[in-house]
Amino acid sequence: MRVFVTGASGWIGSAVVPELINAGHQVLGLARSDSAAATLETHRAEVLRGDMRDLDLLREGARKTDAVLHLAYNHDFSQMEQAGRADRDALTAFAEELAGSDRPVVIASGLLGLPVGREATEEDLHEAHEGLPPRFRAELLAKEWARERGVYTSVVRLAPTVHGVGDWGFITSYVAIARQLGTAFYIGDGSNRWPAISRADAATLYRLSIERPRAGAVLHGAAEHVAFRDIAEAVGRKLDLPVASLAPEAAQEKFGALATFYALGVAASTAATREHYGWEPSGPTLLQDIADGAYTD
Ligand SMILES: NC(=O)c1ccc[n+]([C@@H]2O[C@H](COP(=O)([O-])OP(=O)(O)OC[C@H]3O[C@@H](n4cnc5c(N)ncnc54)[C@H](OP(=O)(O)O)[C@@H]3O)[C@@H](O)[C@H]2O)c1
């Protein structure tokens, strides 16, 4: 299969590209800079130069290939609305181009924000309302394209932590804050469960999502759920720092805007994903990666 990958030079994309190529696929990767293009060439991928906001270019990429993996995203927290709009515009451009075919387009979303207090399944949908976070609005749009036009859109809801050496996300920030505060804090009793997946397992899931495409499918990318207190203890052990509970009302002061995230948890079922896609995670656990120095060495 020839696969168009946006975000191909990013943390997850740069694992997805070799995963696809090693499985015998060809990759056309979107690159907006020389360094992104060079990364892709190292992996023997073909390069399409340009920006994801150029919708004609995205259509061209989709037209030239058999499948689209859309991983590009602007993670600047000060531009969340614009980022969400650009993401949905990209999805619309792909869906318009692929309508009437069985060529899949797969977008990225997240597990945090799903219902709590019970296991959240792949079938859980978000109700359309104004305040819905941008990622979930993109999910609704993907579902709509599948339902109304039969487009093979699907969504990979990834764990908030895709871990390993080079991770730029929540755990990297958590470790930096723990160093700065001299304590590895968890919020409340720290029993909130944090879904996690290794980068290699996430890359495999993306490959499977296009090898066994289903219109309107949602895939759950979580290999495990780790209590936040266990994460704090692993970081405390690694950095030789005390570990302590933080009252929810004091969390903002210590963690800033990240407090909301570190207090969240979700129990995401992956049963349907494993069954349909035959996905079996095999990468290291988050606690192994922390113990092995992925966040500290
Ligand atoms: N990492 C996680 O733990 C995690 C968890 C849940 C969901 N996700 C989602 O999974 C997807 C991939 O995440 P990631 O961690 O790989 O993100 P990342 O490392 O930030 O990579 C983002 C990619 O998007 C590209 N990009 C951003 N704006 C662009 C633009 N205007 N035009 C062209 N390319 C653009 C970047 O290109 P440059 O290389 O040129 O900057 C980069 O390749 C994202 O949708 C993310 O939100 C990630």
Ligand as a Chemical Component Dictionary entry (heavy atoms), coordinates in Angstrom:
data_LIG
# 
_chem_comp.id                   LIG 
_chem_comp.type                 NON-POLYMER 
_chem_comp.pdbx_formal_charge   0 
_chem_comp.three_letter_code    LIG 
# 
loop_
_chem_comp_atom.comp_id 
_chem_comp_atom.atom_id 
_chem_comp_atom.alt_atom_id 
_chem_comp_atom.type_symbol 
_chem_comp_atom.charge 
_chem_comp_atom.model_Cartn_x 
_chem_comp_atom.model_Cartn_y 
_chem_comp_atom.model_Cartn_z 
_chem_comp_atom.pdbx_ordinal 
LIG N1  N1  N 0  2.309  12.156 21.947 1  
LIG C1  C1  C 0  1.255  11.768 22.647 2  
LIG O1  O1  O 0  1.410  11.317 23.792 3  
LIG C2  C2  C 0  -0.130 11.831 22.064 4  
LIG C3  C3  C 0  -1.213 11.421 22.859 5  
LIG C4  C4  C 0  -2.497 11.491 22.343 6  
LIG C5  C5  C 0  -2.711 11.946 21.032 7  
LIG N2  N2  N 1  -1.632 12.343 20.278 8  
LIG C6  C6  C 0  -1.880 12.828 18.914 9  
LIG O2  O2  O 0  -1.161 12.030 17.977 10 
LIG C7  C7  C 0  -0.751 12.843 16.866 11 
LIG C8  C8  C 0  0.766  12.783 16.710 12 
LIG O3  O3  O 0  1.343  13.255 17.921 13 
LIG P1  P1  P 0  2.910  13.482 18.114 14 
LIG O4  O4  O 0  3.184  13.251 19.549 15 
LIG O5  O5  O -1 3.664  12.722 17.096 16 
LIG O6  O6  O 0  3.006  15.051 17.815 17 
LIG P2  P2  P 0  4.323  15.932 17.476 18 
LIG O7  O7  O 0  5.562  15.233 17.897 19 
LIG O8  O8  O 0  4.025  17.284 18.024 20 
LIG O9  O9  O 0  4.315  16.001 15.909 21 
LIG C9  C9  C 0  3.407  16.823 15.251 22 
LIG C10 C10 C 0  3.690  16.732 13.768 23 
LIG O10 O10 O 0  2.769  17.619 13.111 24 
LIG C11 C11 C 0  3.513  18.386 12.192 25 
LIG N3  N3  N 0  2.839  19.656 11.975 26 
LIG C12 C12 C 0  2.339  20.509 12.908 27 
LIG N4  N4  N 0  1.808  21.581 12.307 28 
LIG C13 C13 C 0  1.982  21.396 10.979 29 
LIG C14 C14 C 0  1.662  22.165 9.849  30 
LIG N5  N5  N 0  1.040  23.345 9.957  31 
LIG N6  N6  N 0  1.981  21.676 8.623  32 
LIG C15 C15 C 0  2.631  20.492 8.496  33 
LIG N7  N7  N 0  2.970  19.710 9.545  34 
LIG C16 C16 C 0  2.651  20.175 10.761 35 
LIG C17 C17 C 0  4.883  18.559 12.828 36 
LIG O11 O11 O 0  5.802  18.925 11.827 37 
LIG P3  P3  P 0  7.280  19.467 12.190 38 
LIG O12 O12 O 0  8.118  18.231 12.397 39 
LIG O13 O13 O 0  7.659  20.246 11.000 40 
LIG O14 O14 O 0  7.141  20.304 13.440 41 
LIG C18 C18 C 0  5.107  17.153 13.378 42 
LIG O15 O15 O 0  5.548  16.297 12.350 43 
LIG C19 C19 C 0  -1.242 14.254 17.176 44 
LIG O16 O16 O 0  -2.507 14.436 16.597 45 
LIG C20 C20 C 0  -1.363 14.227 18.695 46 
LIG O17 O17 O 0  -2.238 15.195 19.212 47 
LIG C21 C21 C 0  -0.355 12.292 20.769 48 
# 
loop_
_chem_comp_bond.comp_id 
_chem_comp_bond.atom_id_1 
_chem_comp_bond.atom_id_2 
_chem_comp_bond.value_order 
_chem_comp_bond.pdbx_ordinal 
LIG N1  C1  SING 1  
LIG C1  O1  DOUB 2  
LIG C1  C2  SING 3  
LIG C2  C3  SING 4  
LIG C2  C21 DOUB 5  
LIG C3  C4  DOUB 6  
LIG C4  C5  SING 7  
LIG C5  N2  DOUB 8  
LIG N2  C6  SING 9  
LIG N2  C21 SING 10 
LIG C6  O2  SING 11 
LIG C6  C20 SING 12 
LIG O2  C7  SING 13 
LIG C7  C8  SING 14 
LIG C7  C19 SING 15 
LIG C8  O3  SING 16 
LIG O3  P1  SING 17 
LIG P1  O4  DOUB 18 
LIG P1  O5  SING 19 
LIG P1  O6  SING 20 
LIG O6  P2  SING 21 
LIG P2  O7  DOUB 22 
LIG P2  O8  SING 23 
LIG P2  O9  SING 24 
LIG O9  C9  SING 25 
LIG C9  C10 SING 26 
LIG C10 O10 SING 27 
LIG C10 C18 SING 28 
LIG O10 C11 SING 29 
LIG C11 N3  SING 30 
LIG C11 C17 SING 31 
LIG N3  C12 SING 32 
LIG N3  C16 SING 33 
LIG C12 N4  DOUB 34 
LIG N4  C13 SING 35 
LIG C13 C14 SING 36 
LIG C13 C16 DOUB 37 
LIG C14 N5  SING 38 
LIG C14 N6  DOUB 39 
LIG N6  C15 SING 40 
LIG C15 N7  DOUB 41 
LIG N7  C16 SING 42 
LIG C17 O11 SING 43 
LIG C17 C18 SING 44 
LIG O11 P3  SING 45 
LIG P3  O12 DOUB 46 
LIG P3  O13 SING 47 
LIG P3  O14 SING 48 
LIG C18 O15 SING 49 
LIG C19 O16 SING 50 
LIG C19 C20 SING 51 
LIG C20 O17 SING 52 
# 
